[in-house]
């Protein structure tokens, strides 16, 4: 969907880079308006302003709204679909079912991971409507249409799911630390400045957010708060937990890592709403946690803008800066992101070494024919 929209959209701009960023910015702003509507519909009044602050100030969402890819569009569709799901679970109508199916099709053709959040929506609706036979018929019709819309690209999905099977060099496995890092990035995404921070910092932020989620689960289990608040906790916790569980299942079926920070864009609005709901409660501990999170989010937004001043991520300029260094020095990559582009296009004349955090599990045969993947032990033997 994003590519089709860009084909028409970019004809309006002399500079395609401006067009790419303008579209993402428009989708990001639209996602914020949709998020406000969802917040007003779901959260008590005391939590709404904090939720909107987290979403508007999150360096993660700011990054998506500036990126020349389809993740801002994905975020917009996810928030709108969440609002429709909430409405359908309370007052279902034929018009809402039609909108749910149509928007779901757009989301499926925007990103594969939307299917995981759509599955979470379907399970939630099935829970809420299981005792209403008339609405179950509409539920089945809507999801039958969504399933039929998957058929044209199902073969492509299966091919991509089976590619690089067993090769962990394409990303990091979804373990607890990586999950904490992914969640922490949604509140504190400083991109290149992460190189200057301790490796545990962003995962620690994610662990703190998971602690908030655990507190929400405990509150729901003990049936604390009024029915309105418990319903909001149920809705948000269900979707956040189901999305993570489905991602883990997809990784298990594919036999390789399938997670990156931007792939978790469908989960971000649920985390913002859930965190705001828990931390907006009364009491000094909640107030202190709220103040600390607000400061962290503001620092993250500032750090995101500063990172672009310190390191220019455009590959041509990054390669030009590297050429000015000693030609004998090897390039060492801690992640796979820039390795292939630099090794095979920009800097073919330089020695390159890719260091994986789990080098013993790399399928070397699946990598391009170059002896450039080194375990940390081998790298140390190369000398200074």
Residue, then its C-alpha position, 0 to 999 in steps of 0.5 A: x500500500x505504501x509503495x502504491x501511495x508513494x507512486x502518486x504522492x511523489x509526483x507532487x514534489x520536485x524533491x522526492x526526499x521532501x515528499x517522503x518525509x512530508x507523507x510520514x509527517x502527515x501520517x504521524x500527525x494523523x496518528x496523534x489525532x487518532x490516538x487522542x480520540x482513542x485515549x478520550x474513549x478508553x482512559x479516565x480523564x486523569x490519564x489522558x494528558x499523560x498518554x498524549x504527552x508520551x505519544x507526542x514526545x516519544x522520540x520513537x514516534x518522532x522518528x517514525x514520523x520523519x522516516x521515509x518509510x511506511x511505519x508512520x502510516x502503519x501507526x496511523x492504521x493501527x490506532x484507528x483499527x484499535x478504536x474500531x475494535x474498542x467500539x465493536x466490543x461495546x456497540x457493534x454495527x454493520x458500519x463499524x464491521x465494514x470499516x473494521x474489515x476495510x481498514x484491516x485490509x489496508x493494514x495487511x497490505x502495509x506491513x506483515x506485522x499488522x496481521x499479528x495485531x489483527x489476530x489480537x483484535x480478533x481474539x479480543x472481539x471473540x472474547x467479548x462477543x462470544x455470547x451474541x450469535x448475531x454479532x458472531x456472524x458479522x465477526x465471521x464475515x469480516x474476518x473471512x473477508x480479511x483472510x481472503x485478502x491475504x491470498x494474493x500475497x500469501x506465497x510471498x509471505x511464505x517465501x520470506x518467512x522461510x528465507x535465511x532459516x537458521x541464520x541469526x546474523x539477520x538480527x537478534x533473537x527475541x529473548x528477555x533482554x532484547x524484548x526490554x530493549x525493544x520496549x525501552x526504545x519506544x520511550x527512549x530512542x536516541x538512535x546513534x547516541x546509543x553507542x555512547x550509552x551503557x548497553x544496559x540503559x535502554x533495556x533497563x527502561x524497557x524493564x521498568x515499563x514491563x514492571x508497570x505492565x506487571x503492576x497493571x496485571x496485578x491490579x486487574x487480577x485483584x479487581x482494583x479500581x472501577x469497572x471502567x478502569x478495569x476494562x481499559x486495563x484488560x483491553x490494553x494488556x491483552x493487546x500488548x501481551x498478545x502481540x509479543x506472544x505472536x511475535x515470539x511464535x512467528x520467530x519460532x516458526x520461521x526459525x530465525x530472528x524476525x524482530x526489529x525496533x520499528x516492527x514493534x510500531x503496532x505495540x507502541x500506542x498500547x504501551x503509551x496508554x497503559x503506562x499513562x493509566x497506571x502512573x496517573x494514579x494518586x500517591x507519591x510513588x506514582x507521582x515520582x515515577x511519572x515525573x521520572x518518565x516524563x523527564x526521560x521521554x523529554x531527554x530522549x526526544x532531545x537526544x534523538x535530534x542531537x544524534x542527527x547532528x553528531x553522526x550523519x547516518x546517510x551512507x554516502x556521507x558516512x563512507x566519505x568520512x571513513x575514507x578520511x581515516x587510515x586505510x589500514x584500519x578495519x571496519x568492525x560492525x557490531x550489528x548487520x545494518x551497515x555491513x552489506x552496504x559498506x562491504x559490497x558497495x561503498x567501501x569495497x577496498x577496506x577490510x570489514x569484520x562483522x561481530x555478532x553477539x551470538x557468533x556461534x549460532x551464525x550460519x556462515x554458509x548463508x552469508x555472502x562469500x567473504x571471510x568477514x564474520x568474526x567471533x569476539x575471540x578471533x577479533x582480539x587475536x587480530x591485534x590492535 
